[in-house]
Amino acid sequence: MTPSRIGAVLGPTNTGKTHYAIERMLAYRSGIIGLPLRLLAREVYDRIVKARGPSVVALVTGEERIVPPRAAYWVCTVEAMPEMDADFLAIDEIQLCADPERGHVFTDRLLRARGRYETLFLGSETMGPAIRSLVPEAETMRRDRLSTLSYAGSKKLSRMPERSAIVGFSVDSVYAIAELIRRQKGGAAVVMGALSPRTRNAQVEMYQNGDVDYLVATDAIGMGLNLDIGHVAFSSLVKFDGHKMRHLAPDELAQIAGRAGRHRTNGSFGVTGEAPPLDEEVIEAIENHQFRPVTRLFWRNSDLQFGSLKRLIQTLESRTNNPWLGRVRESDDLAALKSLAADPVMQSRAHDGSSVRLLWDVCRLPDFRGIGRGEHADMVGQIFAHLQDRGRIPDDWFAKRIERIDRTDGDIDALSKRLAYIRTWTYVAQRRGWVGDESHWREITRGVEDRLSDALHGALTQRFVDRRTSVLARRLKQKEVMVAEVTDNGDVTVEGEFVGRLEGFRFRADKANGPDEAKTLRQAADKALAPQFHLRADRFYNAPDTEIDVTEQGGLMWGASAVGKLVSGADPFKPQVVAYVDEEAGTEITDKVKRRLQHFIDRKIAATQEPLLALGADEALTGQAKGFAYRMVENFGIIPRGEVADEVRALDQEARGALRKHGIRFGQFTVFMPALLKPAPTRIRLVLWALSKGLQEFPETPPPGLVTVPATRGAAPGYYAMAGYRAAGERAIRIDMLERLADMLRDRDSKGGFEAVPDMLSITGLTLEQFAELMSGLGYRAEKGERPKAKPAKAAAAPQEDVPGETPDTTPPAPEGPDVPGNTPPETPDQPETPGITPPDAPEQPDLPNETPEAPRAAGQCPRQPHGRAGHRARSRARRSARRHARSRPRARARRDARQRPARGHPGRHPDGNPAGHHRRGRDRACDARGDRRGRGGRDGDLLYLHMGRARAAPGR
């Protein structure tokens, strides 16, 4: 038999040592390779399966066991390597013999593990002297690094280059760095030794595929993980080794930094965050791969004796005289054994060699949960008791522990804790003979671990990766055509990710967490929206005018999106258009949108200002008529008469007739065109006027339908005239209704004074006090008075003749409706006041005999009209009105019902929304220019006399 060849392949990282060992193993019919991490074992297993197929490749780790019947090649973690006879054997990262926690396992493999034909030890050059001393027959082979590794100094995270790995030495540090990178760079993948292979592979896949450009990891990446890393940055130079905080040695830093620059690509390393700069000696050692050799390996006796618990502990703690070997510190398995050996019950159970061997086998269960040695020992004792009593762990006991952690809710910490727990039960299920149906429980624990791994990957991705930014950044690098979709409400998605809103032809990017993310969103949107701009411009150009509108501030809207604004032009009736289009859309789109908006506003002005434009274009007008027409056009069709009084007087009848043909009305207060007072022409007129005046803020159009509106102080001069109103005191009145009021005042004695009548209040829709203020603003002086109160006629005791709208009175006087003149209800306690008003349009009733004693008059009741000249005129008007309405519409009952309904008035608007002057109930409710409580809020008996006085002149606004 050919003696086994032993070799040591030593060198820095990125020398292809693992790749060389895999090729050597596949050259034999069977082989076994031990690796330091479960993650790395899974990676090597996948590579060999790809080369030889899954039917001949086995994977054995503490928590995973895939062993096909014809397995020839075994990939294992070093602790899980079975003792078997294979043609080839290799141990990777042999320098871990110097690790205080796990070193004794690697040292045992160095001293005892051999392949039938070939044995290889792979690791750092620092192990050269130890291997030559402990295994003198080993042939040493040195391999040089395939790429250059150089120091790049300190860099901030915000300036970290892409394809970088940032290394932290605690979970909290890793999470904090990943969160910061997400905000600044869009996201990072997270790799830690505590992750399951499934979670780790999913995170690494994100990084390798370019979904993220940054990797945040613990020192687990230093153990042979082959990743596309260009730069490694240390966030700290100290770590907790399980017992104390200590500085990392140069060779430990080199092991991690060596992950940068794979194959022939050069790499760099440096520091970031609070980590201080590296010393020159350390930098030189890492760049030149020159480190102090290992002088002491950790060792534990492997020749154990199981006669008793005491004897087993003695053999585990025995020492060696070899100067290269030092006893390992107390490990978790030995601590659990000592704890259980101190228990009398356990001493009685483990009383012979087989029971002691079984107890030691159970004590080697790793403390994945990290719950403390005491609790871990208790769990080990329970498992041992079940195995000793029943020969296996009860299914119900095992199922309950798995069921507790079979949940995927919770945050990252909760999922990580459950994943650590399931690793314990996965390890138990992998042990031969510990559970009843091994394949069943292995499948169950594997399924729970996979679900928790997927949930943890999702939680890590959700917290530390901005998927939108990462996806868009990757597609931008690939320089591929990106697909954009725009919904009906303007939401823009690129490659399925929401990036912002398209408002008209301007893109509004979604809120970004930093400048880098904002830049990515904008670049992706600009690239993807180019065809969308052309499609939207074509649709806008062919849209009907009904889809476009102009606002009171001169803005141009397409639906709910602003697409432009108006600016003043050379002609007030031909404003220019500024289109709201992003520069990225191009000048072609901008010009097209601008042309469509110009066509719209030109047609809008032509339609709403048609009477005025026709006036200005009438070539038949000559002389003074033509000059006055020019003044009308110049003032947008409305001129206070005081400003053109002389010009109006100078117009002859022929000129006035020609102007009236165009709809011009020469009013007492204003010269205007009634057709231009409608809401649509008024809105456009105000916009054009504001543009011509160069106002920064355009005034609002008064609400349509109101006769009067509150007069705003500080309004721009000329605003009320352009709005179709005239300011008078605290209110402004519509100019056409003002002219109607002026017609009513024309035959009044303004100098001697006259009494306000109901029709005047009806036109304006104001209360008595508001009407007085309005007339004062027009130059009148208002004086309030009160009618003298007269006793009402007594009710007749004898039967009365039928009177329309009246009920015969056979009982003591009771309140009557307001339709019955002459009847006064007696005063009753807690009886609401009912004004005794005789509406002007009620039929005149004959006077009833006054035979009954006079009843007391209700409070606030309107007295009988006083005698004299004023009373005679009032009574005459009431009789004429009653006769007129009785002949035309004899519906007293309907009117009475209408009067009894409470009024819902608004200053300047009638209760039914009709303009003042078109609502009959306003006149019906008035009593000699008095508003009653139901409609106008006046007091019974109030009078208002108006006459021209020394009041200030009405402003010409």
Buried (B, 14 or more C-beta within 10 A) or exposed (E): EEEBBBBBBBBBBBBBBBEBBBEBBBEBEBBBBBBBBBBBBBBBBBBBBEEEEBEBBBBBBBBBBBEEEEBBBBBBBBBBBEEEEBBBBBBBBBBBBBBBBBBBBBBBBBBEBBBBBBBBBBBBBBBBEBBBEBBEEBEBBEBEBBBEBBBBEBBEBEEBEEBBBBBBBBBEBBBBBBBBBBBBBBBBBBBBBBBBBBBBBBBBEBBBEBBBBBBBBBBBBBBBBBBBBBBBBBBBBEBEEEEEEEEBBBBBBBBBBBBBBBEEBEBBBBBBBEBEEBEEEBBEBBBEBBBEEBEEBBBBBEEBBBEBBEBBBBBBBEEEEEEBBBBBBEBBBBBBBBBBBEBEEBBEBBEEBEBBBBBBBBBBBBBBBEBEBEEBBBBBBEBBBBBBEEEBBEEEEBEEBBEEBBBBEBEBEBBBBBBBBBBBBBBBBBBEEBBBEBEEBBEBBBEBBBBBBBBBBBBBBEBBBBBBBBBBBBBBEEEEEBEBEBEEEBBBBBBEBEBBBBBBBBBBBBEBBBEBBBBBBBEBBBBBBBEBBBEBBEEBEEBEEEEBBBBBBBBBBBBEBBBBBBEBEEEBBEBBBBBBBBEBBBEEBBEBBBEBBBBBBBEBBEEBBEBBBEBBEBEEBEEBBBBBBEEBBEBBBBBBBEBBEEBBEEBEEEBBEBBEEBBBBBBEBBBBBBBBBEBBBBBBBBBBBBBBBEBEEBBEBBEEBBBBBEBEEEBBEBBBBBBBBBBBBBBBBBBBBBBBBBEBBEEBEBEEBBBBBBBBBBBBBBBBBBBBBBBBBBBBBBEEEEBEBBEBBBBBEEEBEEBEBBEEBEEEBEBBBBBBBBBBBBBEEEEEEBBBBBBBBBBBBEEBBBEBEEBBBBEBBBBBBBEEEBBEEBBEBBEEBBEEBBEEEEEBEEBBEBBEEEBEBEBBBBBEEBBBBEBBBBBBBBBBBBBBBBBBBBBBBBBBBBBBBEBEEBBBB
